[in-house]
Amino acid sequence: MKPSTNRMLNRIKSVYMFIKENGTVSTQEIVEEFGITPRTIQRDLNVLAYNDLVISPSRGQWTTTQKKVRMTS
C-alpha cells in the first residue's frame, strides 16, 4: 500500500474515533482537532458516510451510526 493511502486510512480511522468518543461533533470541530483543511475533512466524512459509519443529523453535524466496526491497527 502506498504511504499516502496508509496516511489517509489512518486519518479516516482517527476521525471516526474522534466522532465516536465525542458524540455529535461539527465539521469545524474536526477541522480544528486535526488541523486539516475543511475540504479534506469533508472527503474523509464522505468516505465514512458512504460506508454507513457516520451520519449527519443536521447540516455540519456528525455522529456515528450503530453499525458494528472492528478496528485493526
N, CA, C and O of each residue as an XYZ file, in Angstrom:
292
protein
N       0.844     -1.177      0.000
C       0.000      0.000      0.000
C       0.892      1.244      0.000
O       1.910      1.290      0.692
N       0.501      2.239     -0.776
C       1.249      3.486     -0.841
C       1.247      4.178      0.521
O       0.269      4.079      1.262
N       2.331      4.875      0.857
C       2.348      5.620      2.126
C       1.220      6.646      2.219
O       0.665      6.859      3.297
N       0.878      7.283      1.094
C      -0.194      8.285      1.116
C      -1.547      7.639      1.399
O      -2.383      8.220      2.092
N      -1.763      6.437      0.864
C      -3.011      5.714      1.129
C      -3.081      5.305      2.591
O      -4.127      5.417      3.229
N      -1.967      4.833      3.112
C      -1.921      4.430      4.515
C      -2.182      5.625      5.438
O      -2.885      5.496      6.440
N      -1.617      6.782      5.097
C      -1.850      8.005      5.875
C      -3.318      8.392      5.857
O      -3.888      8.762      6.884
N      -3.934      8.303      4.663
C      -5.343      8.654      4.528
C      -6.213      7.720      5.366
O      -7.115      8.177      6.068
N      -5.952      6.426      5.297
C      -6.744      5.460      6.063
C      -6.585      5.684      7.563
O      -7.558      5.592      8.311
N      -5.377      5.974      8.001
C      -5.156      6.270      9.423
C      -5.895      7.525      9.848
O      -6.448      7.580     10.947
N      -5.910      8.545      8.978
C      -6.616      9.792      9.296
C      -8.117      9.548      9.386
O      -8.769     10.044     10.304
N      -8.673      8.790      8.443
C     -10.106      8.498      8.449
C     -10.480      7.709      9.706
O     -11.514      7.964     10.324
N      -9.644      6.768     10.069
C      -9.875      5.987     11.295
C      -9.856      6.913     12.519
O     -10.694      6.784     13.412
N      -8.907      7.837     12.556
C      -8.815      8.786     13.667
C     -10.032      9.705     13.726
O     -10.536      9.999     14.810
N     -10.501     10.156     12.577
C     -11.703     10.998     12.528
C     -12.898     10.220     13.067
O     -13.680     10.751     13.855
N     -13.042      8.962     12.645
C     -14.149      8.128     13.132
C     -14.083      7.984     14.657
O     -15.093      8.138     15.344
N     -12.896      7.690     15.177
C     -12.746      7.519     16.628
C     -13.046      8.824     17.375
O     -13.631      8.793     18.458
N     -12.652      9.961     16.812
C     -12.931     11.252     17.432
C     -14.441     11.474     17.537
O     -14.941     11.905     18.576
N     -15.155     11.179     16.463
C     -16.612     11.349     16.472
C     -17.238     10.377     17.483
O     -18.107     10.766     18.263
N     -16.798      9.130     17.469
C     -17.352      8.119     18.375
C     -17.143      8.510     19.841
O     -18.044      8.346     20.663
N     -15.966      9.023     20.162
C     -15.646      9.402     21.548
C     -16.365     10.665     21.999
O     -16.623     10.835     23.191
N     -16.694     11.555     21.063
C     -17.268     12.854     21.429
C     -18.761     12.997     21.129
O     -19.337     14.059     21.362
N     -19.390     11.944     20.617
C     -20.811     12.033     20.291
C     -21.014     12.803     19.002
O     -20.379     12.500     17.992
N     -21.883     13.786     19.022
C     -22.140     14.601     17.836
C     -21.146     15.754     17.811
O     -21.029     16.508     18.778
N     -20.433     15.883     16.697
C     -19.445     16.950     16.553
C     -19.675     17.684     15.233
O     -20.268     17.145     14.298
N     -19.198     18.911     15.181
C     -19.335     19.691     13.951
C     -18.124     19.459     13.045
O     -17.057     19.041     13.495
N     -18.321     19.739     11.777
C     -17.212     19.638     10.828
C     -16.085     20.553     11.288
O     -14.915     20.182     11.194
N     -16.417     21.736     11.782
C     -15.404     22.688     12.234
C     -14.605     22.148     13.415
O     -13.396     22.372     13.490
N     -15.252     21.446     14.332
C     -14.532     20.847     15.463
C     -13.516     19.815     14.976
O     -12.416     19.713     15.519
N     -13.888     19.058     13.957
C     -12.983     18.051     13.401
C     -11.806     18.749     12.726
O     -10.658     18.334     12.887
N     -12.092     19.803     11.975
C     -11.036     20.580     11.313
C     -10.041     21.091     12.361
O      -8.830     20.972     12.179
N     -10.549     21.654     13.442
C      -9.685     22.208     14.489
C      -8.898     21.111     15.195
O      -7.726     21.305     15.517
N      -9.514     19.976     15.437
C      -8.848     18.863     16.124
C      -7.677     18.316     15.314
O      -6.618     18.029     15.872
N      -7.857     18.172     14.011
C      -6.849     17.521     13.182
C      -5.962     18.488     12.394
O      -4.958     18.078     11.813
N      -6.332     19.772     12.374
C      -5.516     20.754     11.678
C      -5.418     20.496     10.183
O      -4.370     20.707      9.572
N      -6.512     20.041      9.607
C      -6.565     19.716      8.185
C      -7.612     20.619      7.543
O      -8.509     21.115      8.225
N      -7.501     20.832      6.246
C      -8.444     21.722      5.566
C      -9.868     21.162      5.633
O     -10.059     19.948      5.687
N     -10.865     22.055      5.630
C     -12.256     21.608      5.633
C     -12.574     20.682      4.455
O     -13.362     19.748      4.602
N     -11.977     20.928      3.308
C     -12.239     20.085      2.129
C     -11.744     18.658      2.346
O     -12.430     17.704      1.979
N     -10.573     18.504      2.933
C     -10.035     17.169      3.210
C     -10.918     16.443      4.224
O     -11.225     15.263      4.057
N     -11.321     17.156      5.271
C     -12.207     16.544      6.273
C     -13.518     16.130      5.620
O     -14.046     15.060      5.925
N     -14.048     16.956      4.731
C     -15.310     16.620      4.063
C     -15.156     15.349      3.231
O     -16.055     14.507      3.211
N     -14.037     15.208      2.553
C     -13.794     13.974      1.783
C     -13.743     12.762      2.715
O     -14.310     11.713      2.408
N     -13.062     12.911      3.850
C     -12.987     11.804      4.822
C     -14.374     11.457      5.354
O     -14.718     10.281      5.475
N     -15.166     12.470      5.667
C     -16.523     12.242      6.162
C     -17.388     11.571      5.096
O     -18.231     10.734      5.418
N     -17.182     11.935      3.829
C     -17.921     11.296      2.738
C     -17.601      9.810      2.664
O     -18.495      8.998      2.427
N     -16.336      9.442      2.865
C     -15.942      8.023      2.875
C     -16.640      7.305      4.031
O     -17.178      6.212      3.855
N     -16.627      7.921      5.203
C     -17.274      7.304      6.367
C     -18.790      7.196      6.170
O     -19.386      6.180      6.525
N     -19.408      8.223      5.613
C     -20.852      8.202      5.368
C     -21.211      7.158      4.313
O     -22.205      6.446      4.460
N     -20.417      7.063      3.258
C     -20.655      6.081      2.201
C     -20.639      4.661      2.769
O     -21.391      3.796      2.321
N     -19.783      4.434      3.750
C     -19.677      3.116      4.379
C     -20.618      2.959      5.573
O     -20.499      2.010      6.348
N     -21.554      3.901      5.711
C     -22.590      3.852      6.754
C     -21.998      3.832      8.166
O     -22.533      3.173      9.058
N     -20.894      4.555      8.362
C     -20.271      4.622      9.681
C     -20.609      5.912     10.416
O     -20.595      5.949     11.646
N     -20.914      6.971      9.666
C     -21.354      8.230     10.275
C     -22.556      8.761      9.503
O     -22.762      8.445      8.331
N     -23.336      9.572     10.194
C     -24.462     10.259      9.557
C     -24.432     11.721      9.982
O     -23.813     12.087     10.981
N     -25.106     12.530      9.210
C     -25.213     13.946      9.519
C     -26.673     14.251      9.848
O     -27.478     14.481      8.946
N     -27.021     14.253     11.161
C     -28.414     14.507     11.536
C     -28.868     15.925     11.214
O     -30.058     16.168     11.014
N     -27.925     16.860     11.163
C     -28.230     18.221     10.709
C     -26.979     18.767     10.026
O     -25.867     18.306     10.280
N     -27.173     19.724      9.183
C     -26.071     20.244      8.359
C     -24.854     20.608      9.213
O     -24.950     21.391     10.158
N     -23.706     20.020      8.856
C     -22.463     20.337      9.543
C     -22.234     19.599     10.843
O     -21.217     19.814     11.503
N     -23.164     18.728     11.227
C     -23.035     17.947     12.457
C     -22.882     16.474     12.087
O     -23.512     16.006     11.138
N     -22.058     15.746     12.822
C     -21.789     14.347     12.511
C     -21.849     13.478     13.753
O     -21.415     13.888     14.829
N     -22.384     12.284     13.602
C     -22.410     11.303     14.675
C     -22.226      9.916     14.066
O     -22.456      9.720     12.872
N     -21.815      8.966     14.882
C     -21.609      7.615     14.368
C     -22.938      6.867     14.279
O     -23.904      7.216     14.959
N     -22.975      5.859     13.454
C     -24.155      5.001     13.317
C     -24.007      3.819     14.271
O     -23.021      3.711     14.999
N     -24.994      2.945     14.254
C     -24.962      1.755     15.094
C     -24.226      0.594     14.441
O     -24.124     -0.486     15.024
N     -23.711      0.811     13.228
C     -23.015     -0.240     12.500
C     -21.801     -0.716     13.301
O     -21.014      0.094     13.791
N     -21.660     -2.025     13.426
C     -20.529     -2.601     14.162
C     -19.250     -2.437     13.360
O     -19.223     -2.653     12.148
N     -18.193     -2.050     14.059
C     -16.901     -1.829     13.416
C     -15.836     -2.598     14.191
O     -15.780     -2.544     15.419
N     -15.004     -3.305     13.462
C     -13.870     -3.982     14.081
C     -12.625     -3.210     13.694
O     -12.314     -3.065     12.512
N     -11.918     -2.716     14.692
C     -10.731     -1.911     14.449
C      -9.496     -2.790     14.422
O      -9.337     -3.697     15.239
N      -8.627     -2.503     13.465
C      -7.328     -3.166     13.403
C      -6.252     -2.103     13.460
O      -6.510     -0.938     13.157
N      -5.078     -2.482     13.837
C      -4.001     -1.477     13.942
C      -3.301     -1.271     12.631
O      -2.375     -0.464     12.545
